[in-house]
Amino acid sequence: MKLFVGNLPYSLDSDGLRQVFEDQGITVDSANVVEDRMTQRSRGFGFVETAQGQEAIDKISAISIEGRSLTVNEARPKNDDRGGFGGGRGGRRDRY
């Protein structure tokens, strides 16, 4: 199960996220803290894949790191529908 982990301290990297789960007895297949493309700094959330989904949600949701209570939910599939009106120039252009 892929889990979304939010409200991470900005100092936590992917290895640290993995360690948080493993310290609670959760076997982690992969852990990834999402970073800003420009600054390479954490964006404060990440994803963990584990077969122990609900157990991990229950255990990790009760943890605080650096004063931040972690949020853990089952990850939703990425939706590429960004809404909006698409490209182009859009809008009506009156000529005077």
PABATI-170030 format. One record per atom (N, C-alpha, C, O): residue in one letter; z, y, x. Coordinates in pm, whole numbers, padded with zeros to 5 digits, always signed. Layout:
aZYX
...
END
This chain:
m+00000-00116+00085
m+00000+00000+00000
m+00000+00124+00090
m+00071+00129+00190
k-00080+00221+00053
k-00084+00346+00129
k+00009+00446+00061
k+00002+00468-00060
l+00098+00506+00141
l+00197+00598+00091
l+00174+00739+00144
l+00138+00757+00260
f+00196+00837+00059
f+00196+00977+00098
f+00339+01012+00132
f+00431+00981+00056
v+00360+01078+00246
v+00494+01121+00288
v+00489+01271+00308
v+00419+01320+00397
g+00563+01344+00227
g+00561+01489+00233
g+00693+01549+00276
g+00794+01479+00287
n+00691+01678+00300
n+00806+01758+00343
n+00857+01714+00480
n+00977+01716+00507
l+00763+01673+00565
l+00799+01632+00701
l+00831+01755+00786
l+00770+01860+00768
p+00926+01741+00878
p+00947+01851+00973
p+00823+01865+01062
p+00759+01766+01096
y+00790+01986+01097
y+00668+02010+01175
y+00676+01951+01316
y+00573+01937+01383
s+00795+01918+01361
s+00812+01859+01494
s+00782+01709+01497
s+00772+01651+01605
l+00767+01646+01380
l+00747+01501+01373
l+00600+01466+01391
l+00514+01520+01321
d+00570+01376+01484
d+00432+01331+01504
d+00414+01192+01442
d+00507+01139+01380
s+00296+01133+01459
s+00266+01003+01398
s+00359+00893+01448
s+00402+00808+01370
d+00389+00893+01577
d+00481+00793+01631
d+00621+00809+01572
d+00688+00711+01543
g+00663+00932+01556
g+00794+00960+01496
g+00800+00915+01351
g+00903+00863+01306
l+00690+00936+01277
l+00684+00892+01138
l+00695+00740+01129
l+00768+00688+01045
r+00624+00671+01216
r+00632+00525+01221
r+00777+00482+01248
r+00827+00388+01185
q+00842+00551+01340
q+00980+00515+01377
q+01077+00533+01261
q+01168+00453+01244
v+01057+00639+01181
v+01142+00663+01065
v+01139+00541+00972
v+01243+00495+00925
f+01019+00491+00946
f+01006+00375+00857
f+01063+00249+00921
f+01135+00173+00856
e+01031+00227+01048
e+01078+00106+01115
e+01230+00105+01130
e+01290-00002+01128
d+01293+00221+01144
d+01439+00228+01151
d+01503+00182+01021
d+01620+00142+01020
q+01429+00188+00911
q+01479+00144+00781
q+01438+00000+00750
q+01458-00047+00638
g+01381-00070+00848
g+01341-00209+00830
g+01208-00228+00761
g+01179-00336+00710
i+01127-00124+00757
i+00995-00130+00694
i+00890-00158+00801
i+00884-00087+00902
t+00808-00261+00780
t+00699-00293+00871
t+00582-00200+00841
t+00535-00193+00728
v+00535-00129+00944
v+00429-00029+00927
v+00299-00080+00986
v+00294-00121+01102
d+00192-00077+00904
d+00059-00113+00953
d-00005+00006+01024
d-00069-00011+01128
s+00013+00126+00968
s-00037+00247+01032
s+00043+00366+00983
s+00095+00366+00871
a+00051+00469+01067
a+00120+00594+01032
a+00040+00708+01090
a-00003+00703+01205
n+00019+00812+01009
n-00061+00925+01053
n-00006+01055+00995
n-00001+01071+00873
v+00035+01146+01082
v+00075+01280+01039
v-00051+01366+01044
v-00120+01370+01146
v-00080+01435+00935
v-00201+01517+00926
v-00178+01647+01003
v-00076+01714+00987
e-00276+01681+01087
e-00268+01801+01171
e-00374+01902+01131
e-00481+01866+01082
d-00343+02028+01152
d-00438+02135+01131
d-00548+02124+01236
d-00519+02104+01354
r-00672+02136+01195
r-00785+02120+01288
r-00789+02226+01397
r-00827+02198+01510
m-00750+02347+01363
m-00757+02458+01458
m-00641+02457+01557
m-00662+02473+01677
t-00520+02439+01507
t-00402+02454+01591
t-00347+02321+01643
t-00265+02319+01735
q-00391+02210+01584
q-00342+02076+01619
q-00193+02060+01587
q-00128+01971+01641
r-00139+02146+01502
r+00001+02135+01460
r+00010+02059+01329
r-00084+02058+01249
s+00124+01994+01308
s+00147+01919+01186
s+00133+02009+01064
s+00170+02127+01068
r+00080+01952+00956
r+00072+02024+00830
r+00189+01989+00739
r+00196+02037+00625
g+00282+01906+00788
g+00403+01875+00712
g+00391+01757+00617
g+00479+01735+00534
f+00282+01680+00631
f+00270+01559+00550
f+00191+01455+00627
f+00127+01486+00727
g+00196+01332+00578
g+00124+01224+00644
g+00110+01105+00553
g+00145+01110+00435
f+00056+00997+00609
f+00032+00875+00534
f+00080+00755+00614
f+00067+00750+00736
v+00136+00659+00542
v+00183+00535+00603
v+00128+00420+00522
v+00130+00423+00399
e+00079+00317+00591
e+00035+00195+00523
e+00135+00086+00553
e+00169+00060+00668
t+00182+00020+00445
t+00279-00087+00457
t+00266-00182+00339
t+00226-00143+00230
a+00300-00308+00362
a+00299-00406+00254
a+00425-00394+00169
a+00431-00450+00059
q+00525-00322+00218
q+00653-00307+00149
q+00658-00175+00072
q+00754-00099+00086
g+00558-00149-00007
g+00540-00020-00073
g+00660+00033-00149
g+00715+00137-00112
q+00702-00035-00254
q+00811+00017-00338
q+00943+00021-00263
q+01022+00114-00280
e+00968-00078-00181
e+01090-00078-00099
e+01092+00043-00006
e+01196+00107+00011
a+00977+00073+00054
a+00967+00188+00144
a+00990+00318+00066
a+01060+00407+00115
i+00932+00330-00051
i+00951+00450-00133
i+01100+00470-00162
i+01152+00581-00147
d+01167+00363-00203
d+01310+00373-00237
d+01395+00411-00116
d+01483+00495-00127
k+01369+00350-00001
k+01450+00375+00118
k+01423+00511+00181
k+01516+00584+00214
i+01297+00546+00197
i+01261+00667+00271
i+01284+00794+00187
i+01313+00900+00243
s+01272+00783+00056
s+01295+00900-00031
s+01439+00950-00021
s+01466+01064-00056
a+01530+00867+00026
a+01670+00905+00037
a+01704+00967+00173
a+01820+01000+00198
i+01604+00985+00260
i+01628+01031+00396
i+01600+01181+00409
i+01507+01234+00348
s+01682+01248+00490
s+01658+01386+00530
s+01642+01389+00681
s+01718+01324+00753
i+01544+01464+00728
i+01522+01483+00871
i+01516+01633+00896
i+01439+01705+00834
e+01600+01678+00989
e+01608+01820+01024
e+01628+01906+00898
e+01570+02014+00887
g+01709+01856+00806
g+01740+01931+00684
g+01633+01926+00577
g+01643+01997+00477
r+01531+01845+00596
r+01422+01835+00498
r+01426+01698+00432
r+01417+01596+00501
s+01439+01695+00300
s+01438+01569+00225
s+01294+01521+00211
s+01209+01592+00157
l+01267+01400+00259
l+01132+01348+00255
l+01091+01311+00114
l+01173+01266+00033
t+00964+01329+00085
t+00904+01291-00042
t+00808+01176-00014
t+00722+01188+00073
v+00823+01066-00087
v+00736+00950-00064
v+00682+00903-00199
v+00758+00879-00293
n+00550+00892-00206
n+00482+00845-00327
n+00365+00756-00287
n+00320+00759-00172
e+00317+00678-00382
e+00195+00603-00356
e+00082+00704-00345
e+00068+00793-00428
a+00001+00688-00241
a-00109+00782-00217
a-00216+00764-00324
a-00247+00652-00365
r-00271+00876-00367
r-00382+00872-00462
r-00513+00869-00385
r-00521+00923-00275
p-00615+00807-00442
p-00745+00805-00372
p-00797+00947-00352
p-00777+01035-00436
k-00864+00966-00239
k-00922+01097-00209
k-01030+01127-00312
k-01118+01045-00337
n-01023+01245-00370
n-01120+01287-00471
n-01207+01395-00409
n-01156+01501-00372
d-01336+01370-00397
d-01426+01465-00332
d-01477+01571-00429
d-01553+01660-00389
d-01435+01563-00556
d-01477+01663-00654
d-01393+01788-00633
d-01276+01791-00671
r-01450+01887-00574
r-01376+02008-00541
r-01382+02112-00651
r-01332+02223-00635
g-01444+02076-00762
g-01454+02173-00870
g-01545+02286-00830
g-01638+02267-00751
g-01521+02402-00883
g-01602+02517-00845
g-01742+02510-00902
g-01772+02430-00991
f-01824+02591-00850
f-01958+02603-00904
f-02066+02567-00804
f-02184+02595-00827
g-02029+02506-00696
g-02128+02463-00599
g-02176+02576-00511
g-02119+02685-00510
g-02279+02549-00439
g-02332+02647-00344
g-02422+02747-00411
g-02407+02778-00530
g-02513+02797-00336
g-02606+02895-00390
g-02545+03033-00398
g-02431+03055-00358
r-02623+03124-00451
r-02577+03263-00456
r-02494+03289-00580
r-02409+03378-00580
g-02517+03215-00684
g-02436+03224-00805
g-02436+03361-00868
g-02475+03461-00807
g-02393+03364-00990
g-02380+03491-01059
g-02514+03553-01097
g-02620+03510-01049
r-02510+03650-01182
r-02631+03718-01229
r-02651+03843-01144
r-02558+03919-01117
r-02773+03862-01105
r-02803+03981-01025
r-02904+04066-01101
r-03022+04032-01114
d-02855+04176-01150
d-02945+04268-01219
d-03011+04359-01118
d-02948+04402-01021
r-03135+04388-01141
r-03206+04481-01054
r-03227+04612-01124
r-03266+04615-01241
y-03202+04719-01057
y-03216+04852-01116
y-03331+04924-01057
y-03358+05038-01095
END
